[in-house]
Amino acid sequence: MKRTNVVGLLVGGVVLTFAAMALAQDEAPLEVTEILMGTELENGVPTSPSTSFSRTDSSIYCVVRFRNRTGAEGHLRVGFEQAGDEPPAAGETGRRMPFPARSRYRTVVRGTPNRAPGPYRCVVRTDAGEVLSHLDFTITG
């Protein structure tokens, strides 16, 4: 093989390595793949998914499925918040939920719909408070 071809292959390999490292850094360690809400669960899944709840419902559940790219154990924060015109802000709010060392996991948070009628959100954050995802829902009178 000619020397110029070898050098070209080496340079190409170095460029590809750095490109792969940059792409890996852009991927968040945790990715929410689904958020479902409902008033009843069966085997950890809402039986009738909804985003509208009455104050008279006994409970509301927010089921969060996520991908854990590191595979290490850790914590998420999941909370119910009043929704406004702005997207949810970073912050260490919500219930701190542990997850095991697995690549995929599902966690469930139960809350009460006994709140003032209006718009709300189920917000999922990293343990450090970075917003990963959210689902808007409504409480009716």
C-alpha positions as CSV (number, residue, x, y, z in Angstrom):
1,M,0.0,0.0,0.0
2,K,1.3,3.4,-0.8
3,R,2.4,5.7,2.0
4,T,-0.2,8.4,1.0
5,N,-3.0,5.8,1.3
6,V,-1.8,4.7,4.8
7,V,-1.7,8.3,5.9
8,G,-5.1,9.0,4.5
9,L,-6.5,6.0,6.3
10,L,-4.9,7.1,9.6
11,V,-6.3,10.6,9.3
12,G,-9.7,9.3,8.4
13,G,-9.7,7.0,11.4
14,V,-8.8,9.8,13.7
15,V,-11.5,12.1,12.3
16,L,-14.1,9.3,12.7
17,T,-13.0,8.6,16.3
18,F,-13.5,12.3,17.2
19,A,-16.8,12.5,15.4
20,A,-18.1,9.4,17.3
21,M,-16.9,10.9,20.6
22,A,-18.7,14.2,19.9
23,L,-21.9,12.4,19.0
24,A,-21.8,10.3,22.2
25,Q,-21.3,13.5,24.3
26,D,-24.4,15.1,22.6
27,E,-26.6,12.1,23.7
28,A,-28.1,12.6,27.2
29,P,-27.5,9.7,29.6
30,L,-31.3,9.5,30.2
31,E,-34.0,9.8,27.6
32,V,-37.8,9.7,28.4
33,T,-39.4,7.5,25.8
34,E,-43.0,7.7,27.0
35,I,-45.2,9.4,29.6
36,L,-48.8,8.2,30.2
37,M,-51.3,9.3,32.8
38,G,-54.5,7.8,34.2
39,T,-56.6,7.2,37.3
40,E,-56.1,3.4,37.5
41,L,-53.2,1.1,36.8
42,E,-53.0,-2.6,35.8
43,N,-49.5,-4.1,35.8
44,G,-48.0,-0.7,36.0
45,V,-49.8,0.7,32.9
46,P,-52.8,3.1,32.9
47,T,-56.0,1.2,32.0
48,S,-57.5,4.3,30.4
49,P,-54.8,6.8,29.6
50,S,-56.0,10.4,29.9
51,T,-54.9,14.0,30.2
52,S,-58.1,15.3,31.8
53,F,-59.0,14.5,35.4
54,S,-61.7,15.4,37.8
55,R,-61.1,16.7,41.3
56,T,-63.3,13.8,42.5
57,D,-61.0,11.1,41.0
58,S,-59.2,9.2,43.8
59,S,-55.7,9.4,42.4
60,I,-53.8,10.2,39.3
61,Y,-50.8,8.3,38.1
62,C,-47.9,9.4,35.9
63,V,-46.0,6.5,34.3
64,V,-42.6,7.4,32.9
65,R,-40.6,5.0,30.6
66,F,-37.1,6.0,29.9
67,R,-33.8,4.8,28.4
68,N,-30.7,4.8,30.6
69,R,-27.7,5.0,28.2
70,T,-25.2,4.6,31.0
71,G,-26.8,1.5,32.4
72,A,-25.9,2.7,35.9
73,E,-28.3,3.1,38.8
74,G,-29.5,6.6,39.6
75,H,-32.4,8.9,40.4
76,L,-35.1,10.9,38.5
77,R,-37.3,13.6,39.8
78,V,-41.0,13.5,38.8
79,G,-43.5,16.0,39.9
80,F,-46.9,17.6,39.3
81,E,-46.8,21.3,38.7
82,Q,-49.1,24.1,37.7
83,A,-48.6,24.8,34.0
84,G,-48.1,28.2,32.6
85,D,-47.2,29.8,29.2
86,E,-43.5,29.1,29.7
87,P,-42.0,25.6,29.4
88,P,-41.0,23.9,32.7
89,A,-37.9,25.3,34.3
90,A,-34.9,23.5,35.6
91,G,-34.9,22.9,39.3
92,E,-34.6,20.2,41.9
93,T,-38.4,19.8,42.5
94,G,-40.5,16.7,42.3
95,R,-40.4,13.3,44.0
96,R,-36.9,11.7,43.8
97,M,-37.3,8.3,42.3
98,P,-34.5,5.7,42.3
99,F,-33.9,3.4,39.3
100,P,-31.8,0.3,39.1
101,A,-28.7,-0.4,36.9
102,R,-30.7,-1.2,33.7
103,S,-30.8,0.2,30.2
104,R,-34.6,0.7,30.2
105,Y,-36.9,1.3,33.1
106,R,-40.4,2.4,34.1
107,T,-41.4,4.3,37.2
108,V,-44.8,5.4,38.5
109,V,-45.7,8.5,40.6
110,R,-49.1,8.8,42.3
111,G,-50.7,12.1,43.1
112,T,-54.0,13.6,44.0
113,P,-56.2,15.5,41.7
114,N,-57.5,17.5,44.7
115,R,-56.2,20.8,43.3
116,A,-57.6,23.9,41.9
117,P,-59.1,23.3,38.4
118,G,-56.7,24.3,35.6
119,P,-53.7,23.3,33.6
120,Y,-50.9,21.2,35.1
121,R,-47.9,19.2,34.0
122,C,-46.2,16.0,35.0
123,V,-42.5,17.0,34.7
124,V,-39.6,14.6,34.6
125,R,-36.1,15.9,35.5
126,T,-32.7,14.5,36.1
127,D,-31.6,14.3,39.7
128,A,-29.7,17.5,39.1
129,G,-32.9,19.3,38.0
130,E,-32.5,19.3,34.2
131,V,-35.9,19.0,32.4
132,L,-36.1,15.8,30.4
133,S,-39.7,15.8,29.3
134,H,-43.2,16.7,30.5
135,L,-46.9,15.9,29.8
136,D,-49.6,18.6,30.2
137,F,-52.9,17.6,31.8
138,T,-56.0,19.3,33.1
139,I,-57.9,19.2,36.4
140,T,-61.6,19.9,36.0
141,G,-64.1,21.0,38.8
